[in-house]
Amino acid sequence: MNSFGHRLEQYAALAVEVGVNIQPGQKLCIMTQVEAAPFVRLVVKHAYEVGASYVHVEWTDEQIVRTRLEKSPDEGLTFYPEWIVDGRVKLAEEGAAFLWITADNPDLLNGIDASRISAVTKPAQTALQPFRKYTLSNDCAWSIVAVPTPEWAAKVFPDLASSGEQVGALWEAIFAATRVDADHPIASWREHAEGLHSKAERLNERRYKELRYRSAASGTDVTIGLPDGHIWVSAGAKNKQGSVFIPNMPTEEVFTSPHKDTINGTVYSSKPLSYNGNLIDKFSITFTNGRITAYQAEQGYDALKGLVETDEGSHFLGEIALVPFHSPISDTNLTFYNTLFDENAACHLAIGFAFPFCIEGGNGQSKEELAGRGLNNSLTHVDFMIGNADLDIDGVRQDGSVEPVFRGGNWAF
């Protein structure tokens, strides 16, 4: 077996060459936490080796984030530096790629009043809108990868004796999920992306007008309408220059954006949601004509309330994603307490903004034009998992005929 150091180098190479697919002469902007510094240094080194012209790193510190929420006066919570937005927009205009390297503590903000968290989050989301349009439309290449922290590892592997063992086990799980352990990781990713693309092509051929979800075990019973001209998308995306990149590593999903006003029924979560440093667990959400009209949670109700009430658009969905119950991540039987991984172990939905590239001709259309076609707009976009072993999904075609898409949690074709 390859040494840990060798696999770490391969993981860095995947992030650079497959995730954002850096091209010679291209700039790279990395957003990360200080906890990830050793891995970030490997990524920076590899980016320069494959031809990046400049690598910029934006650092944050999770403990400082918590301290701000504990100690800052109310008026200080709403401040977000304009120069951060200006810098990212400038880099995006110059064709830079953007890589998020996350190193999270799922319980970071336990005990912090939800209103203070919202007071920080909403102004930041609002300020970053001029930058977000570049990633929403895939104008620039972007990707997300993750590295362990002791706190995260302890959450995933509480039965292991030491922090070192927990972190080591989480690294092993990450390597497996991101195909670092394959004989040829980059080739393995290209083959995997092609397999997901074939599923997306099949769905695009069928042109369903709605999907019906049913799970006797969880109680999920919902019908989700699809807009005319919707497009199912999979692992790979293309930026404005035509370079292919993988936005999430790992990824097992095929996704699109629903018609925001044609969703009716109730869904039940199948995994905890880590949101803004808090866990939301055992929750349900009810939709009436697209709008969230009721929700409850056994854990993290205030955090769920804060999410739903972010703005008007956060009362609607912006994404539906199909992920088989039997997938490399799901088959580990682990709950990662991290959406990057857990969303790729189960079918999921996303509260918040829809993707313009998920509808024909959507890129370049105004918010008003997209809204007229049924796509949602919001400051936020948060995935939550609803898939399980007995989830059935039917596709309803334009002529009203019904055919299976998922049976027993897995693809029916």
N, C-alpha and C positions, 0 to 999 in steps of 0.2 A: 504494500500500500504506500502511496506517496506520502511524504512527510507533511506535517501540519504546515510548515513554512512554504512548501511547494504548492499546496492547495490554496493557501492564502494568496500567493502570487497569481494562481489561476483565477481566483475569485476577483481579484483586482483587474486582471486582464479582461474577464467577462464584462465587468462593469464598464470598462473603457471601450472595448472593441465591439461588444454586442449591445450592451445597454444604451449608451449614448452614441456609439459608433463614431468616435472622433476621427476626423479627416485631417490630412496634413495641412498645417497652417491655421487650423481652427482653434478658437478660444474655448476654455472650459471653466464653468463656474460651479463650485461645489458648495452645497449648504449642508452643514453637519454640526455635531456636538463635539466638545472637547474629549468626551469619553471614547470617541472613535479615532482619535489622533493616529495611533500606530497604523491602522488600516488606511486612513486617508493619505498618509505619507506614501504608501505603496501605490495607491491610485494615482497620485500626482506624478510619481516617478514613471509609472507606465504610460501615462498620458503624454508626457514629454518624449518618451521613447518611441511612440508611434506617430509623433509629428505635431502634437499640440503646440501652438505658438505661445500661449500664455495660460496658466491655470490660476484662477482666483479662488480662495477659500473663505467662506463666511462661517465664523465660529459662533456657537452659542453654548451655554453651560446650563444644564437642567436645574442645578441647585440655585443658580442666580435667577432663573425663571421663577422658581418657587419663592425665593426671597422677595422678589419684586411683588408678587401677589400677596405675600404676607405683610410687607412693610410699606409699600408705596402709598402715598395719599391718593384719594380717589381721582383727583385731577391728573395724576401722573399715569394712571392705568390706560388712559385713552390715547396716549402719545405713541405715534409710530413714525420713525425717521423717514422723511421724504427722500433723502439721499440714497437709502437702500433701494427704494423703488426705481429711482432715476438710474442708478447704476445697473440694475438688472435689465431695465428696458434698453439702455444703451448697448449692453452686451448682446441682448436678443436681436437688436437691429443690426448688429455686426455679425450675426450668424453664429453666435456662441451656442454651445450645448450646456445643459444644466443637469447636474447630478445631485440628488439628495441621498446622503448616507446617514441613515437614522440609527441612533443608539439610545433606545427609549427605556424608561421606567414606567410600566403600566399604571403604577399607583402613585406617580409623582405628586399629583395634586390632591390626594386624599385629604379631606378635612378643610379644603379651601372653599369658601362660599362660592356657589355657582355663579352668582351675579358678578363677582369680581373677575372670574374667569371670562365670562361673556364681555365684561368691560374692556378686557385686553384683546380678546379674539376678534370681535366685530370690527373695531377700527383698523386692525391689521389686515383683515380680509378686504375691507373697503379700500384701503390705501394700495393694496397689491393688485387691484383690478387691471390697471394699465399693463402690468407685466403678465398677468394670468391669461390675457387674450392670446399671447404667443404660444402658451402651452395648450390652451383649450382648442386651438385650431391646428395644433401640431406644426406650426410654422418653424419652431425650433426643436431640435432633438432634446429629449429629457428622459430621465429614468430615476428609479428609486431602488436602492439596495439597503440591507440592514446588517448591523453587527451586534453581537451580544453585549449586554451590561450585566453585572452581577445581580441587580434587582430583577431584570427581565428573566434571566436564566433561573433564578430561584422560584419565580412564578411558574415557569414551565416544568421544572424538574424539582419539586419540593421534597421528594423522597431521597434525593442524593445527599450524601453525607457532608460534602464541603462545597464552598463557593467555587473552588477550582474545578471540581467535578461537574458542577452545574453548568458553568460557562463552557467547559469542554464539550459537554453533551449538546448544548445549544449550537455550538459551532458545527458539530457533526450533522445536526438536523438541517442547518442552513446550507451546508455543502451539498447534502443530498437533495434538498428542495431546488437548489439552483443548478443542479447537474454538474457541479464541480467535480464530483466523483466519477463522471463518465470518462472513458478512455480518451475521448477527444471532445472536451466540453463545448468548444465553439461549434463544431460540426453537429453535436447533439442538440444544441439550441436551434440551429437552423432546421434540422429535421423536425423538432418539436413544433416550431413556428409553422412549418408547412402543414403539419397535421391539424393544428387549430384553424389554419386558413381554409382547409377543406370543409370543416364544419361550418364556418361562416359562409362559405360559398353556397352550401346546401340550403342554409336558412334564407339567404338572399334570393335564391331561386324560388322558394316557396311563397314568399310575399304574404306572410300571415297578417291578418288584420288585428288579431289579438291572441294572447296566450292565457290559458287557464291553469292555475296552480292548485293542486289538491294534496294534502298530507293528513291522513287520519291520525297519525301518531302525534303530530304537533298541533293540529287544528287549523293550519294554514289553509285558507280558501279564498282565493283572490283571482280576479280577471284583470289583465293589464292590456290596454289598447296600444296599438302601434301606429305611428303617424304614416301617412302616405309618403313614400320615398325614403323610408328608413333604411339604414345600412347596418348590417351586422359586421363587427370588426373583431379581429383577434390580435394575437401577440405583437405582430410587427406593424409599425407605422412608418410613414415617410414624411420627412420635413420638407420645407419649401425648396431646398436644394436637391431633393430627390434621394437623400440618404435614408436607408432603413434603420430604425432604432427600436428598442424594446422598452416601453415605458415602465413596466414593473418586472422586477426579477426577484422572486419567481412569478410566473403567470400560467394559469390553466384555463382562463376564461375566454368565452366568446360573448360579446356584449353589444348592446345598442341603447338608444334612448327611447323611452316610451312617449306616448301622447299624454301630456300631463293631466288632462281633464277626463280621461277614460279609464280610471282605475277604481275598482270597487271590491271591497272585501277586507279580510283581516289576515295579517301575516304574523307569525311567531318566530322569534329569534332561535337559532340553533347553536349559536356560539356567543360568548361574551363579546361586547364591543368595547375596545379601549378608545376613549374619546377625551381629549384635552386632559390627560393625566388621571382620568377616572374610569372605572369599569362600569358598564351598563350591562346587566345580565337578566335573563329570563323576562324578556319584554315582548310586548305585542303592539302592533300599530294597525289602526283601522282607517280605511280610505273610503270616501264617498265622493263620487265624480272627480276623483283625482286628489282631492284635498285630504290631508290627515285630520280626522275629526275626533279621534280618541287614541290614547296610548296609555300604557301602564308598564311598570317595571318593578320586579322584586328587589333589584339592586340598582342604584344610580338613577332614580327617577328624576332628581333635580338636573342631572347632567343631560338626560334625554329631553327634558322640558326645555333646557337652554338650547339644545340643538334644534328642536322643532321650531322654537320661537326666535331663531336667529333673524329671520326676515320673512316677508310674505312667501318668497320662493322656497323656503325651507319647510313649508307645509306640503310640498309636492315632491315627486320623484324625478330624478334626472338620468338614471341608468338602471337597466336590468342586465344581469350577467348570468350565463349558464355555465356551471362547473359540475362535472360528474362527481358523484359521491366517492367512487373509486378513482382516486388520483394519487400521484406520489405523495402529496402533502396530507390528504385525508387519510391515506392508508397508514400513516405513522400513528394514528389515534391520539395525536397531540393537539391540545389547544394552545396556540402560540400567544394568545393575548396581544396580538399584533395584527392589524388588519391586512398588511401586506401579505402575510402568510395565510391567515384564517380565511380571507376572502377567496383564496385559491384552493380552499378545501371544501367549498360549499357554494351552491347558487346564492347569489346575493342581489340586493337592491341598493340604490344610493339615494339618499335624501339630498336635494339641492340641484345644482346647475346641470344641464344637459350638454352633450358634446355636439357642436356644430358639424363636425365631420361625420356624425352618425345619421345624417340626412342628406339626400342628394342636393348638391349645390349649396350646402349650409355654410361652408367656409366663405367668409366675406359678406355674409348677410348680416343685417343689423339685428339687435335684440328684438325689435318690434317685428321684423320679418320672421325671425325664428319662432317667436311667440305665436304668431299667426298660423304657423304650421304645427303647433302643439308642443314645442320644446320649452322646457322650464329654464328660468334664470334665477340665480340666487348667489349670495356671497359664499356659500358653503357647498361642499360635496363630500358626503360621508357614507361609506359603504357599511352595510350590516348584513349578516348572514342568516339565510332562512332554509338552506338546503339540508336534507337528511336522507336516510336510507329508504324511505317510502314515498318520497316526493314524486308525484306524477305531473307532467306538464303536457297539455294538449295545445296544438296550434290550430287556429280557426282560419281557414282560407277565405279569400274574397267572396267565394260562392257559398260560404256557410259550411262547407264540409270540414270535418274535424279529423286530425291525424295525430298520432303520438309523437312527441318530441323527446320527452324523458319518461322512463318507466323505472320504478324502484330506485330513483335517485340517479340514474345513469342515462346516457344517450340511448334513444330508441332506434337510431339509424347509424 
